[in-house]
């Protein structure tokens, strides 16, 4: 009884936090983020990754943070911090759905949830790889919805980290190239062209994955991992 009440309260807090984050999302910008992180010193990367994870849990758009990560930390470290923060947020949302807010997530996911569960049952981590590479479901909702499947947490985390790498790299480099262009750094045109090339690869990747699969997501089949 008490455990059920605690879960309901936690779910209510989560919904309230998501609503508040959505209402005040316009106040979140790169200038504010950069100003705050610069005061953090050596803790800035850790704080940034935690903020990214929190944004994923609260349904805030990750693209702003990803681009900011590239501008603030460069293409290499920025990609690492962005990818780690996004994966941490995806893991937290997964665990919240699995242990605390399953009914709420099921309502939000709607009819797509049955297809998602069937796909994971049929293919396990391979289906998770597919939906990470092909935007069949919204990213933030997908993190929660996958928590209602029976995939192992370790398989989910590793697949998420690997399959989000292309997008993280492209948008991180876009942020880095933009910052270099504003600062008037050397090789601006070359960096801008490389950023556009990476974005083109990411945009084409879903088509390539679909062709390699040769069909739409499965609705059933053998039991996965």
SULTAMO-V678030 format. One record per residue. N is the residue number from 0. RES is the residue in three letters. PSI is psi in whole degrees, 0 to 359 (NA if undefined). OMEGA is omega as a letter, one per 40 degrees, with the letter a starting at -180 (NA if undefined). D_FIRST is the distance of its C-alpha to the first C-alpha in whole Angstrom. Layout:
N_RES_PSI_OMEGA_D_FIRST + N_RES_PSI_OMEGA_D_FIRST
This chain:
0_UNK_308_a_0 + 1_UNK_322_i_4 + 2_UNK_321_i_5 + 3_UNK_318_i_5 + 4_UNK_319_i_6 + 5_UNK_320_i_9 + 6_UNK_319_i_10 + 7_UNK_319_i_11 + 8_UNK_317_i_13 + 9_UNK_321_i_14 + 10_UNK_320_i_15 + 11_UNK_319_i_17 + 12_UNK_318_i_19 + 13_UNK_313_i_20 + 14_UNK_318_i_21 + 15_UNK_319_i_23 + 16_UNK_319_i_25 + 17_UNK_317_a_26 + 18_UNK_316_i_27 + 19_UNK_317_i_29 + 20_UNK_321_a_30 + 21_UNK_321_a_32 + 22_UNK_324_a_33 + 23_UNK_18_a_35 + 24_UNK_332_a_36 + 25_UNK_341_i_40 + 26_UNK_352_a_40 + 27_UNK_115_i_39 + 28_UNK_171_a_43 + 29_UNK_323_a_45 + 30_UNK_317_i_47 + 31_UNK_318_i_44 + 32_UNK_313_a_42 + 33_UNK_317_i_45 + 34_UNK_317_a_46 + 35_UNK_318_a_43 + 36_UNK_326_a_43 + 37_UNK_334_i_47 + 38_UNK_349_a_45 + 39_UNK_342_a_43 + 40_UNK_228_a_46 + 41_UNK_347_i_45 + 42_UNK_353_a_41 + 43_UNK_313_i_42 + 44_UNK_318_i_41 + 45_UNK_316_i_38 + 46_UNK_320_i_37 + 47_UNK_314_i_38 + 48_UNK_322_i_36 + 49_UNK_321_i_33 + 50_UNK_320_i_34 + 51_UNK_316_i_34 + 52_UNK_317_i_31 + 53_UNK_321_i_29 + 54_UNK_320_i_31 + 55_UNK_320_i_30 + 56_UNK_324_a_27 + 57_UNK_13_i_27 + 58_UNK_27_i_30 + 59_UNK_147_a_33 + 60_UNK_125_a_36 + 61_UNK_345_a_37 + 62_UNK_323_i_41 + 63_UNK_315_i_41 + 64_UNK_321_a_40 + 65_UNK_314_i_42 + 66_UNK_320_i_45 + 67_UNK_322_i_45 + 68_UNK_321_i_44 + 69_UNK_320_a_47 + 70_UNK_324_a_49 + 71_UNK_324_a_48 + 72_UNK_356_a_48 + 73_UNK_172_a_50 + 74_UNK_327_a_50 + 75_UNK_299_a_49 + 76_UNK_326_i_47 + 77_UNK_317_i_45 + 78_UNK_316_i_44 + 79_UNK_313_a_43 + 80_UNK_318_i_41 + 81_UNK_313_a_40 + 82_UNK_320_i_39 + 83_UNK_316_i_37 + 84_UNK_317_i_35 + 85_UNK_320_i_34 + 86_UNK_321_i_33 + 87_UNK_317_i_31 + 88_UNK_320_i_29 + 89_UNK_322_i_29 + 90_UNK_318_i_27 + 91_UNK_317_i_25 + 92_UNK_319_i_24 + 93_UNK_313_a_24 + 94_UNK_323_i_21 + 95_UNK_315_i_19 + 96_UNK_319_a_19 + 97_UNK_326_a_19 + 98_UNK_344_a_15 + 99_UNK_314_a_14 + 100_UNK_41_a_16 + 101_UNK_317_a_17 + 102_UNK_319_i_17 + 103_UNK_317_i_19 + 104_UNK_319_i_21 + 105_UNK_321_i_22 + 106_UNK_318_a_23 + 107_UNK_322_a_25 + 108_UNK_330_i_27 + 109_UNK_214_a_28 + 110_UNK_339_a_30 + 111_UNK_341_a_31 + 112_UNK_318_a_28 + 113_UNK_318_i_29 + 114_UNK_321_i_32 + 115_UNK_313_a_31 + 116_UNK_317_i_29 + 117_UNK_320_i_32 + 118_UNK_317_i_34 + 119_UNK_321_i_32 + 120_UNK_323_a_31 + 121_UNK_322_a_35 + 122_UNK_352_i_36 + 123_UNK_227_a_34 + 124_UNK_336_i_35 + 125_UNK_324_i_38 + 126_UNK_323_i_36 + 127_UNK_318_i_34 + 128_UNK_318_a_38 + 129_UNK_311_a_39 + 130_UNK_342_i_37 + 131_UNK_324_a_37 + 132_UNK_330_a_41 + 133_UNK_121_a_41 + 134_UNK_67_i_39 + 135_UNK_325_a_38 + 136_UNK_150_i_34 + 137_UNK_139_a_34 + 138_UNK_308_a_33 + 139_UNK_319_i_30 + 140_UNK_325_i_29 + 141_UNK_320_i_30 + 142_UNK_316_i_28 + 143_UNK_315_a_25 + 144_UNK_323_i_25 + 145_UNK_340_i_27 + 146_UNK_342_i_23 + 147_UNK_358_i_22 + 148_UNK_178_a_25 + 149_UNK_16_i_25 + 150_UNK_147_i_28 + 151_UNK_145_a_28 + 152_UNK_317_a_27 + 153_UNK_318_i_31 + 154_UNK_319_i_32 + 155_UNK_313_a_31 + 156_UNK_313_a_32 + 157_UNK_315_i_35 + 158_UNK_319_i_36 + 159_UNK_314_a_35 + 160_UNK_313_a_37 + 161_UNK_316_a_40 + 162_UNK_346_i_40 + 163_UNK_355_a_39 + 164_UNK_313_a_42 + 165_UNK_313_i_45 + 166_UNK_319_i_44 + 167_UNK_317_i_43 + 168_UNK_315_a_46 + 169_UNK_312_a_48 + 170_UNK_331_i_46 + 171_UNK_315_i_46 + 172_UNK_327_i_50 + 173_UNK_316_i_50 + 174_UNK_319_i_49 + 175_UNK_314_a_52 + 176_UNK_321_i_54 + 177_UNK_318_i_54 + 178_UNK_319_i_54 + 179_UNK_322_i_57 + 180_UNK_318_i_59 + 181_UNK_322_a_58 + 182_UNK_350_a_59 + 183_UNK_34_a_62 + 184_UNK_168_a_62 + 185_UNK_150_i_64 + 186_UNK_31_a_64 + 187_UNK_315_a_62 + 188_UNK_316_i_63 + 189_UNK_317_a_62 + 190_UNK_322_i_59 + 191_UNK_319_i_58 + 192_UNK_322_i_59 + 193_UNK_320_i_57 + 194_UNK_317_i_54 + 195_UNK_322_i_55 + 196_UNK_317_i_56 + 197_UNK_319_i_52 + 198_UNK_322_i_51 + 199_UNK_320_i_53 + 200_UNK_316_i_52 + 201_UNK_322_i_48 + 202_UNK_327_a_49 + 203_UNK_337_a_50 + 204_UNK_316_i_48 + 205_UNK_321_i_46 + 206_UNK_319_i_49 + 207_UNK_316_a_50 + 208_UNK_318_i_46 + 209_UNK_319_i_46 + 210_UNK_320_a_50 + 211_UNK_324_i_49 + 212_UNK_322_i_46 + 213_UNK_5_i_48 + 214_UNK_173_i_46 + 215_UNK_170_i_43 + 216_UNK_137_a_39 + 217_UNK_153_i_38 + 218_UNK_2_i_36 + 219_UNK_185_a_36 + 220_UNK_203_a_37 + 221_UNK_156_a_37 + 222_UNK_134_a_34 + 223_UNK_199_a_34 + 224_UNK_NA_NA_32
